[in-house]
Amino acid sequence: MDFRDHLVFAEKQIAQAEAPSSSLLDISLYLIPSILLSWIAIEAFVNSVIDDLNQVPPDLFFLHEKAFLLEKKVTFCEKGKQLGKFMIDRASEYHRLEDKIFFLIAKFGKMDDDFKGKKLWQEFEKFKEDRNYIVHPRRSSEFTLDIEKARHYLSLSKDIIPLISKHVRKKRVEF
């Protein structure tokens, strides 16, 4: 599946929530997947960029960068033929989506000094907060769910993906 598929699925969920026959419970039933699918679309796009980069010549990246892309640990070898060298370990080391985005833009694009302070990134942070509430609910947290919020996050996904593509792939993304 392509990141675009997730966006289409998110749009369909919103359309179902907007259907006249949808009750309040049905609306939540459709909006939760819509928000999650919008988030997954960003993650799928970033992972596809990383998968492409894992196919390029190895000398394009330092060892720690290659390990970051592969989501593996770098270890110092204390024995064997690789004694005294750093190597990419088989152990996984997962990274947050925003860290992957920062790495890609810093490595291949131009990272603004105030990147995290820009409106788009602030909205991404709110999106992440709401997504985390859905995935990791807590009774003590406040969360409101409505069609406008789901539409906004879908639109935000469609803004963030081209931003990443512009910096990393140097080309436009079509939806």
N, C-alpha and C positions, 0 to 999 in steps of 0.2 A: 504494500500500500504506500502511496505517495502522500506527502504532507497535504496536498490539495484535496485528497479524499477526506481527510479529517475535517477540513474546512467545509466541504460540501455536506458532510454528515452533521456538523454543528449547525449549519444553515437549516437543514431539514428538521432538526430538533426544535429550533426556534419557530419554524413554520407550524409545527405540530402544536407548540405551546400557544400560538396565536389563533389556532383554529377555534371557531365559535363554540364548539362543543366541549372545549377543554375546561375542566373544573380546576379549582385552586390546587388540588392535589396533583392532577394531571400536568399542570403547568410546571410544578417543581420536578415532576418525573421527566420532563423534557429539557428543562433549563439546566439541571445539574449535568447531564451528559454534554450539553452544548458547551458549557464552560470548560469542562474537562477536555473535550475534543479540540477546542480552540487552543488550549495549552499544549496538548499533544502535537498539534500541527507545528507549533514553534519547535518543540523538541525533535520532532521527526525531521524537520528541515535542517536543524543544526547537526543532528546525527548523520544526515545524508552528506552534508558538507564535509564532516569529519571522515566519513567513510571514503569519500573521494580523495581527501588529502592523504589518507593512509596508503593510497596507491601511487603516490608521487615518489621520485627518487629519495632515498633515505637521507642524503646529505642536505636536504632542504631544512631539516629540523635538528636541533640539539637533542641529545638523548632524553633530557627531562621533558622536552616538548613532545617528542614522539611518545613517551610513556603517558603523558597527559592525554594525548589524542586517543591512545589505545585504552585508556583508563586502567593502567597498570602501574605498579610501584617500581621505583628505581631502587636497587639494592647495591650494596658494596660487597663484592665477592671476597671472602676470607679464606678460600681454599680452591683447589683445582686449577685448571688451565687458565681461568679468568682471574686468578688471584690479584688483588690490588686494583681491579677495574670496577667501574659501575656498569650495571646491566639492567635491562628491563626484566622484572620478575614476572612470574605467572600470576601472582596474587593481584586481585582487582583492587583498584582505588578509584571509586566513583567521584564525580565532580558535579557540583550544582550547575543547572542550566545556565544561569547568569555568568558563572565562571567560564564556561565554554564560550559563551558569546563574547565576553571580554577578551579572552585569549585570541579568538579568531579575528576580532576587529583590531586588536593591538598588533597582531602579527602581520596581517595583510592589508589593513586599512589605515585610517587615521583616527586615533582615539582622541576626542576632544578632552580638554582638561576638565570640563564640567559635564562629562557624559552622564554621570549618575544624577546630576542635578537637573537635567532636562525633563520637560513635561512627559515625554514619551516614556522615559525610564521610570519616572515616578508612578506613572499609570501601570507599567509592567510590575512594579513592586506591589501595588495594590491588587493587581491580578493574581500575583503569586500568593499573596496573603489570603485572598478568597479561595483560590484553588486549594491551598493548604487546609483551610477550614473545612472544605468539602471532603477532602481525603483523610484528614486527621481531626474530626470534630471534637470539640470540647464543650461541655455544658456552660462553662464560664465565658465563652466567646459569643459575641454578637455577630450575626450574619443575616443580611437580607438578600433575597433572591427575587429578581424581577426580569422581565423581558428586555428592558432597556440595558440592564447590566450585562446580560448575555450577549446582546447585540454589540455593546461597547467592546467587550472582550474579543468577540469575533473580529471586529474592525481593528482592534489593537494588534491582534495576530497578523492581520493583513498589512499592518504598518511595520511591524518589527521584522517580519521575514524579508521584505524588500530591503530594509536597512542593512541587515546582515549580508544579503546577497550583493548589494552595492559595494560594501567594503571588502568582502572576501572574494566573491566570484567576479566582481566588476561588471555585472550585467543585471538587467531587470528581470524580475520574476513576474510571470503572467499568472493570473488566477482565472 
